[in-house]
Amino acid sequence: MKNTADTRKMMIITLRLEPPGLYGYVHELIRLAFPTAELIQGSSGEGDVHIFLLQNESDFEIVTNGSIMREGVFFDHQEVTPSHTDIQEHKKNLKRAAAICVYRLLQSCSADEINPYGILTGMRPLKLVHKIWDRYENLTLAAQMLKQDYLIREDKVGLLLEIAGHSRHLLLQTSANFKKIGIYIGVPYCPSRCYYCSFPGAVLSDYDKEIIPFLNALEYEIEVLGSAFQAGGFSVSAVYVGGGTPTVLKLEHIQKLFNSLHKHMVLEPEAEITVEAGRPDTLSLEKLQILKDYGVTRICVNPQTSDDATLHRIGRRHSWRQIVETWQMIRAVGIDHINMDMILGLPGETFQQNQKTIQDLLRLKPDNITVHSLAVKKGSDLALTEGKSEVNKQKHEIIQTQSYINDLLASHGYQPYYLYRQKYAKGHSENIGYGLPGSFCLYNIMVIEERQTILGLGGGAASKFINPASQRLTSVYNPKNPADYLANHLELTNRKVDNLKALF
């Protein structure tokens, strides 16, 4: 059942774009300003907001003229950008000019900020920072370009440069040898479904009927890809076992999975191995000891909040006390690093609850803390009951909370070292990973910066093949839905073998 916000009259925005291909450059920006609106291309007189954009190019310059009319109020803007002799750079200039023009128009008729990241709407803004750093080796110039060419807010520019500075040595280290890759293993099952989760078929209802065939398919992937992997002389520098909640597996199946991994893949002696264990109700001292024995170096325990009422509200079947007990078990077993997550913008929570959660986390002194902003994901209960209209709610409170958390973590010695963004995140904000020096998660840096091949196995896993010569990225995605994964894993495995062989 849809909520009231989704059933009321939808805002209509008409777009007249010349050439029509400009739509691909600007529609995500318009969605940031009007997340629930219907976009219609054409010259219809109907609509609540009308946007016009005309882009002309010559040998010397790109001229982009635009206008917007909302509630009878008219604004216009012209953006003039130099042409570029390089075809690829010229295309980038065309896209950037259109985006800047539309951003200026949207901002002119809005009472609030559209996007703290300016015209950047993608998941990985740090990729741009590292590309500029690679090219110019000048952070002052990088800061200037991020503000002037991409309209990123000054404090976000400072944040991006700080994170790039903390992670760059590991980024360069991982990308120095393309034969060293990462592995992601997806186990798309959980004991219950969280309010904000978009994974289909994620709740485990019949262990033997669901897990046994899934593990057989996963083991096939590991064995076949492992053969190609070894033939190509590859080795693994980082493994991430995620989900879902992979620790829903029984002890014998955890052993089977790691036996297969160690048998078929060449793990470097100091390989980082991370396991998601977000639910304390799926862990035991015996499981943790087995993980330690198989070389696991990092465990992620993700309470999201320390408020028991909120935990119940979002569908998690555990208490904060159980989180603390799990943390104690992990420390007793001696696994090197613990990561803990929290989410800002959970239903019913305010600055006070977020303040308590971060303070409770700091009392446990985890090695890493990841701070997320709640994102409205298609297919989640959150999207169905609240919809995209919730995106801009709590915006200023989330900004206040992020600032407080960033300062507090810095005072305790934590450094931000990776960042990514999600569509329809509350307050158009970001997710930031903080770590104590020497405890940064290598896999997180690899997956965000996309400079090193990552082989994805299992449900919902993404494989990213990076050509070392051209740096071209080729992606292969496994279905999130376990039934779809089982039906397609043979074909997908063959595709990944072909892509892996292309890197030999």
Residue, then its C-alpha position, 0 to 999 in steps of 0.5 A: m500500500k502506498n503512502t499519502a505522499d505517493t497518492r496525492k497529485m504528482m508534480i509534473i515537470t516538462l522538459r524541452l531540450e535541444p538536442p534531446g540527448l541532453y536528458g541523459y546529462v540533467h535528469e538526475l539533477i532534476r530528480l535531486a530537486f524534485p524526487t517525486a515529480e514526473l518528467i515529461q519531454g516535449s513542449s506541452g503547456e501543461g506542467d508545474v515546472h517548465i525547463f528549457l535547455l538549448q546547447n550550441e557548439s562551435d570550434f571555439e566554445i559551447v553555449t548553453n542557454g536555459s530557462i525555468m518557470r515555476e509558479g509563474v516565476f521565470f529564471d534564465h541562465q547562460e553557460v559558456t564553456p571553451s571547446h576542446t580539441d580532444i573528442q572525449e574531453h569535448k564530450k565531457n565539457l558538453k555534459r558538464a556545461a548542460a549540468i551546470c546550467v540546469y543546476r543554476l536554474l534549479q538553485s535559482c527557484s529553490a529555497d534550499e540547496i539542491n545538492p552539496y556535491g554540485i553537479l556530481t550525482g554518482m556514487r563515487p565522487l572520490k574517483l574524480v578527486h583521484k583522477i585530478w590528483d593523478r593528472y595535476e599532482n596539485l591539491t590546491l588546483a584540485a580544490q579549485m576545480l571541484k568548486q568551480d567546475y563541479l560546484i561542490r560545496e567548500d566543506k565537501v571539497g575539504l572532506l573529499l580531499e581529506i579522505a583522498g589523502h588518507s586512502r591514497h597510499l593504499l589505493l596506489q598500492t592496490s593498483a600497482n599490480f593488476k594481478k592482485i585482485g579482490i573477491y566479493i562473496g555474496v550470501p543473500y540471506c538474513p534472519s529477518r528483513c530490515y525496514y530499509c532493505s531492498f533485497p528480494g528473497a532475503v529472509l531465510s525461511d527454509y534452511d535446507k531447501e534454500i541454503i544447500p542449492f545456493l552453496n552448491a552453485l556458489e562452490y561451482e563458481i569458486e571452483v570454475l573461476g578458481s581454475a581460470f584464476q590460477a591459470g592467469g597467475f592472479s592472487v587475492s589481496a582482499v576478500y569480503v564475505g557479505g550479504g545479507t548476513p553470511t553468518v546465518l550459515k551453519l558451522e559446517h557450511i561456513q567451513k565448507l565455504f572457506n575450505s573451497l575458497h582456500k582450495h581454489m583461490v590463491l590468497e596472499p599470506e597477508a590477505e585481508i578477509t572480512v566477514e559481515a556479521g551484522r546480526p548478533d543473533t547469528l553468531s556464537l563463540e564457536k563460529l567466531q573461532i572457526l572464522k579466526d582459524y580460517g584467517v578472517t581478519r575483520i568482522c562487521v557487526n552493524p547495530q545501526t542504532s543503540d536504541d532498542a525501540t528503533l531496532h524493533r521498529i526496523g525489523r532487527r531481532h536483537s538488542w543493543r546488549q546483544i551487540v555488546e556481548t558479540w563485541q566481547m566475544i570477537r575481542a576474546v577470540g582475537i580477530d584483528h579488526i571490528n567494524m560497526d555501522m550506524i544509520l542516520g535518519l532511521p524512523g523516529e530517531t533524532f539528533q539525540q538518538n544518533q548522539k547516544t549511538i555514536q557515544d555507545l559505539l565509541r565506548l566499545k572502541p571498534d577499529n572502524i565506524t561507518v556512518h550511513s545516511l538512510a537511503v530510500k531503495k526501490g522495493s524496500d518497505l521504507a520506499l513502499t510506506e514513505g516513498k521518495s517524498e521523505v528524502n528531504k526530511q530531517k535534512h538539516e538535522i542530518i547535516q548537524t549530526q554528521s558535523y557532530i559525529n565527524d568532530l567527535l570521531a576526529s577527537h578520538g583519533y578516527q580518520p575518514y578513509y572512504l566515502y560513497r553516495q546513494k540515490y535518494a539518501k536523506g538530506h542528499s548526504e553520503n556514507i563515510g567510513y572512519g578508521l583508526p590509523g593502520s586499520f583501514c579496510l583495503y577492500n572498501i577502498m578497492v570497491i569504491e575507487e574501481r582501479q583493481t579487478i574485483l571478482g564477485l561470486g554468489g547472490g547480488a555480487a558484482s564483478k568489476f574487471i579493470n583492463p590494466a592498459s586502458q583502465r576500461l571497466t567491464s561489469v558482470y552482475n549476479p542477480k540478488n534474488p537467490a532463485d534468479y542466481l540459481a537459474n543463471h549462475l552457469e552462464l554468468t560464471n562462463r562470462k566471468v571466466d571470459n572476462l578474466k582471461a581477457l586480463f591474462 
